[in-house]
Amino acid sequence: MSIAVISFHIRVFGSSAIFDMNGYLSHQVGLSDVINFNLLHLSVPIFFLLSLFLLNAKWMKGNIDLFARLKRLIILYCFWVGILILFYYLENSLSLLKPNTGIKMILFIVTGGNSVYYFLFSLTFLTVLSFLFFNLSVTIHWVLLLFSTALLWIFPFFVKTFNACSFLTAFWNPLNFLPYVFISTLTCKYMKEKKDLIHSIQYHRIIIILLSVCIITSICEWLWFLDGNNFGYNGSAFPSLTRISVVAGAGFCFLISFYVHRPSPSVIRYLSDYSLGLYCLHGFVYWYYEKYKILMGFSFHNAINLIIVVGISLTVSILLRRVLRTGLI
């Protein structure tokens, strides 16, 4: 999933007019768009689902230590946002980051400085919600799941129809991720009640329904949601994560993962161990790598760029883990 995030940022699978403010209206959806927005964009939601599921699994066993969890997430957030501020300072661009109004300060906090660190803020937010809703009934969780998922179509329609409140479809909007609280909790509750749940007909039906919903809503979204208002917070004319297809796709991948019993290959386990470092460092690595390429006049295929950026990010992660406290990398 970390590599999926990096692949999107580097545009390994190509770009298109959907990223062009002047060309998106005549844009025809292509394979690169489907890969970028319908596959790679599942990475962060799957992160949320995995993290919240493992958290709920601990709580199911009575290992509830909310404050320890929040403390770790807050330390991670402050550390990486601090690194971001230092980066802007070293690049003499601190004025671009500095919030000068109360609203901009709130946005700075929620977005992690308009960076990938919005993930850490949103995960903290979702962890609190998961704790607060943990003891609610299954029925209430289903109602909240359906309501929170419906918002992901209501928001794009509102933004496009009224030409306002574009922040509702922002990639960092924490409300995008509410459904993952209820999906993870419901999965835990049902698995506790029925040990062989994944082999039941109901489980198979839910997987088929999720895949069907993902495909159908994806088609509808490509037809309906292209809009210039989305550029402000997404860098494209298409909502990044404010889509029902993202919830259904992430839920589908999450549920079918329980069918995998074979141990992961050592390479995957190794990369997984440093996934936080890959996710948090690749932006800095890619920035300096691009500057170096321009300086030297180099030009490589984006697949080569991906290998280099992942390799450097992984190396830096390994080195930093030796000098920093446990859990920061």
C-alpha positions as CSV (number, residue, x, y, z in Angstrom):
1,M,0.0,0.0,0.0
2,S,2.9,2.4,0.7
3,I,4.3,1.7,-2.7
4,A,0.9,2.3,-4.2
5,V,0.9,5.8,-2.6
6,I,4.4,6.5,-4.0
7,S,3.3,5.1,-7.4
8,F,0.5,7.6,-7.6
9,H,2.6,10.6,-6.6
10,I,5.3,9.7,-9.2
11,R,2.6,9.0,-11.8
12,V,4.1,5.6,-12.6
13,F,1.0,4.6,-14.5
14,G,0.8,7.9,-16.4
15,S,-1.0,11.2,-16.2
16,S,-3.9,12.6,-18.2
17,A,-5.9,15.7,-18.9
18,I,-7.8,15.1,-15.7
19,F,-4.9,16.8,-14.0
20,D,-5.2,19.8,-16.3
21,M,-7.5,22.6,-15.3
22,N,-7.8,23.6,-19.0
23,G,-8.2,20.2,-20.5
24,Y,-10.3,18.1,-18.2
25,L,-13.6,19.0,-19.8
26,S,-12.6,17.2,-23.0
27,H,-11.0,14.3,-21.2
28,Q,-11.8,10.7,-22.0
29,V,-11.3,8.3,-19.1
30,G,-8.4,5.9,-19.9
31,L,-6.6,3.0,-18.3
32,S,-4.2,5.2,-16.4
33,D,-7.1,7.0,-14.8
34,V,-8.7,3.8,-13.7
35,I,-5.4,2.5,-12.2
36,N,-4.6,5.9,-10.5
37,F,-8.0,6.6,-9.0
38,N,-9.8,3.2,-8.7
39,L,-6.8,1.1,-7.7
40,L,-4.0,3.1,-6.2
41,H,-6.4,5.4,-4.3
42,L,-7.5,2.4,-2.3
43,S,-4.2,2.3,-0.4
44,V,-4.9,4.9,2.3
45,P,-8.4,3.6,3.0
46,I,-7.0,0.1,3.3
47,F,-4.4,1.5,5.8
48,F,-7.3,2.8,7.9
49,L,-9.2,-0.4,7.7
50,L,-6.3,-2.6,8.8
51,S,-5.3,-0.2,11.6
52,L,-8.8,0.1,13.0
53,F,-9.5,-3.6,12.7
54,L,-6.4,-4.6,14.6
55,L,-7.3,-2.0,17.2
56,N,-10.8,-3.3,17.6
57,A,-9.5,-6.8,17.8
58,K,-7.4,-5.8,20.8
59,W,-10.4,-4.1,22.4
60,M,-12.5,-7.2,21.9
61,K,-10.0,-9.0,24.1
62,G,-10.2,-6.3,26.7
63,N,-6.9,-4.7,25.9
64,I,-8.3,-1.1,25.9
65,D,-5.6,1.5,26.4
66,L,-6.9,4.5,24.4
67,F,-4.5,7.1,25.8
68,A,-1.4,5.0,25.0
69,R,-2.6,4.7,21.4
70,L,-3.4,8.4,21.1
71,K,-0.1,9.3,22.6
72,R,1.8,7.3,20.0
73,L,-0.2,8.8,17.1
74,I,0.2,12.4,18.4
75,I,3.9,11.9,18.8
76,L,4.1,10.5,15.3
77,Y,2.1,13.5,14.0
78,C,4.1,16.1,15.8
79,F,7.4,14.5,14.7
80,W,6.6,14.3,11.0
81,V,4.9,17.6,10.7
82,G,7.9,19.1,12.5
83,I,10.2,17.5,9.9
84,L,7.9,19.1,7.2
85,I,8.3,22.5,8.8
86,L,12.1,22.0,8.9
87,F,12.0,21.1,5.2
88,Y,10.2,24.2,4.3
89,Y,12.6,26.3,6.4
90,L,15.6,24.7,4.7
91,E,14.1,25.4,1.3
92,N,13.4,29.1,2.3
93,S,9.7,28.5,1.7
94,L,8.4,28.6,5.3
95,S,6.1,31.5,4.3
96,L,4.1,29.1,2.1
97,L,3.4,26.9,5.0
98,K,2.8,29.4,7.8
99,P,-0.9,29.8,8.7
100,N,-1.9,33.5,9.2
101,T,-5.5,33.1,10.2
102,G,-7.5,30.8,12.5
103,I,-9.1,29.0,9.7
104,K,-5.7,28.3,8.0
105,M,-4.3,27.1,11.3
106,I,-7.2,24.6,11.6
107,L,-6.6,23.5,8.0
108,F,-2.9,23.2,8.7
109,I,-3.5,20.8,11.6
110,V,-6.2,18.7,9.8
111,T,-4.1,18.4,6.6
112,G,-0.7,17.9,8.4
113,G,0.6,20.9,6.6
114,N,-1.2,20.0,3.4
115,S,0.8,16.8,3.2
116,V,0.5,13.0,3.4
117,Y,0.5,13.5,7.2
118,Y,-3.2,14.2,7.1
119,F,-3.3,10.4,7.5
120,L,-1.9,10.6,11.0
121,F,-4.5,13.3,12.0
122,S,-7.4,11.3,10.5
123,L,-6.2,8.1,12.1
124,T,-6.2,9.8,15.5
125,F,-9.7,11.2,14.8
126,L,-11.0,7.7,13.7
127,T,-9.4,6.0,16.7
128,V,-11.3,8.3,19.1
129,L,-14.6,7.7,17.2
130,S,-14.0,3.9,17.1
131,F,-13.6,4.0,20.9
132,L,-16.7,6.0,21.4
133,F,-18.9,3.8,19.1
134,F,-17.3,0.6,20.2
135,N,-20.1,-0.6,22.5
136,L,-23.0,0.4,20.3
137,S,-25.1,-2.3,18.7
138,V,-24.5,-3.9,15.4
139,T,-27.7,-2.3,14.1
140,I,-26.5,1.2,14.9
141,H,-23.2,0.5,13.3
142,W,-24.9,-0.5,10.1
143,V,-27.0,2.7,10.1
144,L,-24.0,4.8,10.7
145,L,-22.1,3.0,8.0
146,L,-24.8,3.6,5.4
147,F,-25.2,7.2,6.4
148,S,-21.4,8.0,6.4
149,T,-21.0,6.2,3.0
150,A,-23.9,8.2,1.5
151,L,-22.1,11.4,2.4
152,L,-19.4,10.5,-0.1
153,W,-21.9,11.0,-2.9
154,I,-23.7,13.9,-1.2
155,F,-20.5,16.0,-0.9
156,P,-19.5,15.8,-4.6
157,F,-23.0,16.5,-5.7
158,F,-23.2,19.5,-3.4
159,V,-19.8,20.9,-4.5
160,K,-20.6,20.5,-8.2
161,T,-24.2,21.8,-8.0
162,F,-23.7,24.8,-5.8
163,N,-20.1,25.6,-6.8
164,A,-19.1,26.0,-3.2
165,C,-17.5,24.3,-0.2
166,S,-14.9,22.5,-2.3
167,F,-13.2,21.4,1.0
168,L,-15.9,18.7,1.3
169,T,-14.2,16.7,-1.5
170,A,-10.7,17.4,-0.3
171,F,-8.4,14.3,-0.1
172,W,-7.7,15.1,3.6
173,N,-11.3,15.6,4.7
174,P,-11.6,13.3,7.8
175,L,-15.3,12.7,7.0
176,N,-14.1,10.7,3.9
177,F,-12.9,8.0,6.3
178,L,-15.9,7.6,8.7
179,P,-17.1,4.4,7.0
180,Y,-13.9,2.6,7.8
181,V,-14.7,2.9,11.6
182,F,-17.9,1.0,11.1
183,I,-16.6,-1.6,8.6
184,S,-13.7,-2.5,10.9
185,T,-15.9,-2.7,14.0
186,L,-18.6,-4.7,12.3
187,T,-16.1,-7.2,10.9
188,C,-14.7,-7.7,14.4
189,K,-18.1,-8.1,16.0
190,Y,-19.2,-10.7,13.4
191,M,-16.0,-12.6,13.6
192,K,-16.3,-12.8,17.3
193,E,-19.8,-14.2,17.0
194,K,-19.0,-16.7,14.3
195,K,-15.5,-18.2,14.2
196,D,-15.9,-19.6,10.6
197,L,-17.5,-16.4,9.3
198,I,-15.2,-16.2,6.2
199,H,-16.5,-19.5,4.9
200,S,-20.2,-18.6,5.3
201,I,-22.6,-17.8,2.4
202,Q,-23.3,-14.4,3.9
203,Y,-19.6,-13.4,3.9
204,H,-19.3,-14.5,0.2
205,R,-22.4,-12.5,-0.7
206,I,-21.0,-9.4,1.0
207,I,-17.8,-9.7,-1.0
208,I,-19.7,-10.0,-4.2
209,I,-22.0,-7.0,-3.3
210,L,-19.0,-4.9,-2.5
211,L,-17.3,-5.7,-5.8
212,S,-20.5,-5.0,-7.7
213,V,-21.0,-1.7,-5.8
214,C,-17.4,-0.7,-6.5
215,I,-17.7,-1.3,-10.3
216,I,-21.2,0.3,-10.6
217,T,-20.4,3.4,-8.5
218,S,-17.0,3.8,-10.3
219,I,-18.8,4.1,-13.6
220,C,-21.3,6.6,-12.2
221,E,-18.6,8.7,-10.6
222,W,-16.6,9.0,-13.8
223,L,-19.8,10.2,-15.5
224,W,-21.0,12.6,-12.8
225,F,-18.2,13.9,-10.6
226,L,-15.7,15.6,-13.0
227,D,-15.7,19.2,-11.8
228,G,-13.2,22.1,-11.7
229,N,-14.0,22.7,-8.0
230,N,-12.1,19.5,-7.2
231,F,-8.7,21.0,-8.3
232,G,-8.4,23.1,-5.2
233,Y,-7.7,20.3,-2.8
234,N,-7.1,17.3,-5.1
235,G,-4.9,18.5,-7.9
236,S,-7.3,17.0,-10.4
237,A,-10.9,17.4,-11.6
238,F,-11.9,14.1,-9.8
239,P,-12.5,13.6,-6.1
240,S,-9.6,11.6,-4.7
241,L,-11.2,9.8,-1.8
242,T,-14.8,11.3,-1.6
243,R,-16.3,8.4,-3.5
244,I,-18.5,5.4,-2.6
245,S,-16.5,3.2,-5.0
246,V,-13.4,3.8,-2.8
247,V,-15.2,2.5,0.3
248,A,-16.6,-0.5,-1.6
249,G,-13.2,-1.2,-3.2
250,A,-11.3,-0.9,0.1
251,G,-13.9,-3.1,1.9
252,F,-13.6,-5.7,-0.9
253,C,-9.8,-5.9,-0.6
254,F,-10.0,-5.9,3.2
255,L,-12.5,-8.8,3.4
256,I,-10.8,-11.0,0.7
257,S,-7.5,-10.6,2.6
258,F,-8.8,-13.0,5.3
259,Y,-8.7,-15.8,2.7
260,V,-4.9,-15.5,2.5
261,H,-3.3,-17.9,5.0
262,R,0.1,-18.4,3.3
263,P,2.9,-16.4,5.0
264,S,4.0,-13.2,3.2
265,P,7.2,-13.4,1.1
266,S,10.2,-12.1,3.0
267,V,10.5,-9.0,0.7
268,I,6.9,-8.0,1.5
269,R,7.5,-8.5,5.2
270,Y,10.6,-6.4,5.1
271,L,8.9,-3.6,3.2
272,S,5.9,-3.8,5.5
273,D,8.2,-3.3,8.5
274,Y,9.3,0.0,7.0
275,S,6.0,1.0,5.5
276,L,5.7,4.0,7.8
277,G,9.1,5.3,6.7
278,L,8.3,4.7,3.0
279,Y,5.1,6.6,3.4
280,C,6.5,9.5,5.4
281,L,9.8,10.0,3.7
282,H,9.1,9.5,0.0
283,G,7.9,13.1,-0.5
284,F,11.2,14.6,0.6
285,V,13.2,12.0,-1.3
286,Y,11.3,12.6,-4.5
287,W,11.6,16.4,-4.1
288,Y,15.4,16.3,-3.9
289,Y,15.7,13.5,-6.5
290,E,13.8,15.6,-9.0
291,K,16.0,18.6,-8.3
292,Y,19.1,16.5,-8.8
293,K,17.8,15.0,-12.1
294,I,17.1,18.5,-13.4
295,L,20.5,19.7,-12.4
296,M,22.2,16.7,-14.0
297,G,20.0,16.7,-17.1
298,F,18.8,13.1,-16.4
299,S,15.6,11.6,-17.6
300,F,14.2,8.2,-16.6
301,H,11.0,6.3,-17.1
302,N,8.7,6.7,-14.1
303,A,9.0,3.1,-13.2
304,I,12.8,3.6,-12.8
305,N,12.0,6.7,-10.7
306,L,9.8,4.6,-8.5
307,I,12.5,2.0,-7.8
308,I,15.0,4.8,-7.0
309,V,12.7,6.7,-4.7
310,V,11.6,3.5,-2.9
311,G,15.2,2.4,-2.6
312,I,16.4,5.7,-1.2
313,S,13.4,6.0,1.2
314,L,13.9,2.5,2.4
315,T,17.7,3.1,3.0
316,V,17.0,6.3,4.9
317,S,14.3,4.6,7.0
318,I,16.7,1.9,8.0
319,L,19.4,4.4,9.0
320,L,17.0,6.7,10.9
321,R,15.6,3.8,12.8
322,R,19.0,3.2,14.2
323,V,19.2,6.7,15.7
324,L,15.6,7.6,16.5
325,R,13.3,6.3,19.2
326,T,11.3,3.2,18.4
327,G,8.1,3.7,16.5
328,L,8.9,7.0,14.7
329,I,10.1,5.2,11.5
